[in-house]
Amino acid sequence: MHNFKELRIWQQAMDIARFSYQITKEFPREEVFGLTSQMKISSVSIPSNIAEGCGRGTNAQLIHFLDISIGSSCELETQIILDKDFDFCSKEKFDQWTSQVNSFQRQTRVFRERLAKNNFEDVGKWMIDVGYWTLDYVK
């Protein structure tokens, strides 16, 4: 099992969820049960799936849940584009939000690919260089 709280991608996903909640507070009231609700659900799903995958016990299961997390981030990205189309937030916030999500997607895909190529099941300490970050994990 992996400690999800030590993974930069989980930390980044948590930041995305927090930012999503912050931004959706500014949405029109009639969107509470529409786009706002969908964005909150998909943004919370991103770090939640990383955590669940880490708790499953095998790298194969972690990879599966990383795939789900990436899917949720794509869902959120689609909703962010709709948000921009509906003029619910400024261009600056849209750009920041999109940048966060795209950075998460890139880093998670690299992490996932490297995890899939290497068998870390029996390795006590390993490092994975992911873009700008180095993820250290001690089993």
C-alpha positions as CSV (number, residue, x, y, z in Angstrom):
1,M,0.0,0.0,0.0
2,H,1.1,3.5,-0.8
3,N,0.7,6.6,1.4
4,F,-1.4,8.8,-0.9
5,K,-0.8,11.9,1.2
6,E,2.9,11.8,0.2
7,L,2.1,11.8,-3.5
8,R,2.5,15.2,-5.2
9,I,-0.3,14.3,-7.6
10,W,-2.7,13.7,-4.7
11,Q,-1.7,17.1,-3.2
12,Q,-2.2,18.8,-6.6
13,A,-5.6,17.1,-7.0
14,M,-6.6,18.4,-3.5
15,D,-5.6,21.9,-4.6
16,I,-7.8,21.5,-7.7
17,A,-10.8,20.4,-5.6
18,R,-10.3,23.3,-3.2
19,F,-10.0,25.8,-6.1
20,S,-13.1,24.3,-7.8
21,Y,-15.2,24.8,-4.6
22,Q,-13.9,28.3,-4.3
23,I,-14.8,29.2,-7.9
24,T,-18.2,27.6,-7.9
25,K,-19.2,29.8,-5.0
26,E,-19.4,32.6,-7.5
27,F,-21.7,30.7,-9.9
28,P,-25.3,31.8,-10.4
29,R,-27.7,30.4,-7.8
30,E,-29.7,28.5,-10.4
31,E,-26.6,26.4,-11.1
32,V,-26.4,24.9,-7.6
33,F,-28.0,21.6,-8.8
34,G,-26.5,21.8,-12.3
35,L,-23.0,22.6,-13.3
36,T,-21.9,23.6,-9.8
37,S,-22.9,20.2,-8.4
38,Q,-21.2,18.3,-11.3
39,M,-18.0,20.3,-10.9
40,K,-17.8,19.6,-7.2
41,I,-18.4,15.9,-7.7
42,S,-15.8,15.5,-10.4
43,S,-13.2,17.6,-8.6
44,V,-13.5,15.6,-5.4
45,S,-13.4,12.4,-7.4
46,I,-9.9,13.2,-8.6
47,P,-8.0,13.0,-5.3
48,S,-10.4,10.4,-3.9
49,N,-9.6,7.9,-6.6
50,I,-5.9,8.3,-6.0
51,A,-6.4,7.7,-2.3
52,E,-8.6,4.6,-3.0
53,G,-6.0,3.2,-5.4
54,C,-3.2,3.7,-2.9
55,G,-5.3,1.8,-0.3
56,R,-6.0,-1.2,-2.6
57,G,-2.6,-2.8,-2.0
58,T,-1.2,-3.5,-5.5
59,N,0.3,-1.3,-8.2
60,A,-2.1,-2.7,-10.8
61,Q,-5.1,-1.5,-8.7
62,L,-3.4,1.9,-8.2
63,I,-2.9,2.2,-11.9
64,H,-6.6,1.4,-12.5
65,F,-7.6,4.2,-10.0
66,L,-5.1,6.6,-11.5
67,D,-6.9,6.0,-14.8
68,I,-10.3,6.8,-13.2
69,S,-8.7,9.9,-11.6
70,I,-7.5,11.1,-15.0
71,G,-10.9,10.5,-16.4
72,S,-12.5,12.6,-13.6
73,S,-10.0,15.4,-14.4
74,C,-11.1,15.3,-18.1
75,E,-14.7,15.5,-17.0
76,L,-13.9,18.5,-14.9
77,E,-11.9,20.1,-17.7
78,T,-15.0,19.7,-20.0
79,Q,-17.1,21.4,-17.3
80,I,-14.6,24.2,-16.9
81,I,-14.9,24.8,-20.7
82,L,-18.7,25.0,-20.3
83,D,-18.2,27.4,-17.4
84,K,-16.1,29.6,-19.7
85,D,-18.7,29.4,-22.5
86,F,-21.4,30.5,-20.0
87,D,-19.3,33.4,-18.7
88,F,-19.5,32.1,-15.1
89,C,-15.9,33.1,-14.3
90,S,-13.2,35.4,-15.6
91,K,-10.6,34.5,-18.2
92,E,-7.9,34.6,-15.6
93,K,-9.6,32.1,-13.3
94,F,-10.4,29.9,-16.3
95,D,-6.8,29.9,-17.4
96,Q,-5.6,29.2,-13.8
97,W,-8.1,26.4,-13.4
98,T,-7.3,24.8,-16.8
99,S,-3.6,25.1,-16.1
100,Q,-3.9,23.2,-12.8
101,V,-6.0,20.5,-14.4
102,N,-3.7,20.1,-17.4
103,S,-0.6,20.0,-15.2
104,F,-2.2,17.3,-13.0
105,Q,-3.1,15.2,-16.1
106,R,0.5,15.4,-17.5
107,Q,2.1,14.5,-14.2
108,T,-0.3,11.7,-13.4
109,R,0.1,10.1,-16.8
110,V,3.9,10.1,-16.4
111,F,3.5,8.7,-12.9
112,R,1.1,6.0,-14.2
113,E,3.4,5.1,-17.2
114,R,6.4,4.7,-15.0
115,L,4.5,2.8,-12.4
116,A,3.3,0.4,-15.1
117,K,6.8,-0.1,-16.6
118,N,8.4,-0.9,-13.3
119,N,7.5,-3.4,-10.7
120,F,7.8,-1.6,-7.4
121,E,5.9,-4.2,-5.3
122,D,9.1,-5.5,-3.6
123,V,11.2,-2.3,-3.6
124,G,11.6,-0.6,-0.2
125,K,12.5,2.9,-1.5
126,W,11.9,4.4,-5.0
127,M,11.9,7.7,-6.7
128,I,10.0,8.8,-9.7
129,D,10.8,12.0,-11.5
130,V,7.5,13.5,-12.8
131,G,7.9,16.7,-14.8
132,Y,8.8,19.4,-12.3
133,W,8.4,17.2,-9.2
134,T,10.3,14.3,-7.8
135,L,8.1,11.9,-5.9
136,D,9.8,10.1,-3.0
137,Y,8.1,7.2,-1.5
138,V,9.3,4.9,1.3
139,K,7.4,1.7,1.6
